[in-house]
């Protein structure tokens, strides 16, 4: 048996009549003329293939089938009301969940201030953050585990057919060394002047390392350590075990009296930070709001 298509107006009319037990009062309560109200009840009964009310000149009573239908009808309307309320809360950004993947330097640097501003505006929305290297951020995005990613994506990722990447900024590199290191006062810093000194490298899958390797050839650095975390770079540099080069957005790790940071003169030595999303499908209202806030606040940050 094919299930009939029932409207919320029919269900409301049925329940109003079940409560009022009188067509005139039920029509008035529904803000309808009595003929229009009667038509709603008749079409409902025709759709269901059974009488729902016994009518006489004095009162209206539910039939056994009407009593059987009353409970489900109330639940249907309640569920519909809850669904519409939930959707309205979601659309109005009163509830929701947004998942973001971001480079650790961005996640620890300027993203927390954005999250704070967002939650002050929309406290009912839950924010989730995965801090990971660029490749891992993109993998989380492609796997559908995050709504969008903040990554230092290369040209291939930025132009991938399944992704949409919007440039946020170009992040230039700085030398980090001890404050008493000879390079701390070198008049004009170049990569060539860094080459003889012990150098602390990031791992090959990091955007920092990839940016440096892209412009080094054929120059070779005197790499002594290869580490995963900028905090480790800071500790090794502070101990006098080497120097390093890091993007401007990571310099908060190195703001210590014992250390010096200097901009490096090399036009190509930079990483481009993108906000990346999947091409297919739209963002939720909450995710779009956070995406737009990040673009508004960080579409042209002034690193360093």
Helices and strands as residue ranges (DSSP letters): H 8-20, H 23-29, H 34-48, E 53-55, E 60-62, H 64-91, E 96-102, H 104-108, H 111-121, E 125-131, H 134-142, E 148-151, H 155-158, E 163-178, G 182-185, H 191-194, E 198-202, H 207-216, E 222-227, H 230-238, E 244-247, G 248-254, E 259-263, E 270-278, H 285-298
